[in-house]
């Protein structure tokens, strides 16, 4: 999956880094250095993940893109 700014994801219970008890997150920026900057919906702080780590959570279905979630519901 090609990631881009403003993509939104639903966080499943298996998304361990969810310390703010949010249910959604949004990609704010993808840096040239290979990091993904995110904003969780119940937090005013941003988080940063290495691109590989973020894609790992997508592959585990711990993060599901919201557009995909709507299509399968």
N, C-alpha and C positions, 0 to 999 in steps of 0.2 A: 504494500500500500504506500502510495506517495503521500507524505504528510505535507500540510501547508498551514499557514497562519489562519486563524479563526475556525479551524476544525473543532467540533465539539464531540465529546465522548461521554457516555454513561459509564459510571464506575460500578463494577460488580463487587460483591462482598469479598472476592478473592484478591482485590487490589490492595495489597498490604500497605503501601505508602499513604493511605488515606487517613491521615491523622486529624483532619478537620471534620470528619464525618460528613463529607459532601457526597452528592449523588452524581454530579456532573463536573467536567473540567473542560477548559478551552485552551487551545494552543495560542499563545500570544506571539511567539517568535520561534523560528528555527535559525540558529546561528550558523555562521560559516564554519565554526569550529566543531560542529556536530552535536550541539546541545538543543534540547527542546525546552522552551520556557512556557510554563503552564500557569493558569489561574483556576483554582477550584471555586465552585459557586458559593460555598459557605465560608470563604476565607478572603481576607483582604491582602494576604501575602501571596507571592508567586513562588513557584517551585521550578527547579531546573533538573532535567534528567539527561543523561547521555542518550543519544539517538538510539543506540542499540538496546539500551534498557527499556526505553519507551516502547519500541517495537516488540520487545519480548512480552510486555503486558498486553499488547494488542493481540499477539499470536495466542496467548493463553486465554483469550476472551475475557480478560479482566477489565479491559477498556473496549467498548463497542461504540463505533461511530454512530452518532445520533441519526443521521440519515439512513444508515443501514438498519438501525433499530426500528425506525418507523416503517420501513418497507417490509420487515418480517413480522410485524405485529398485526 
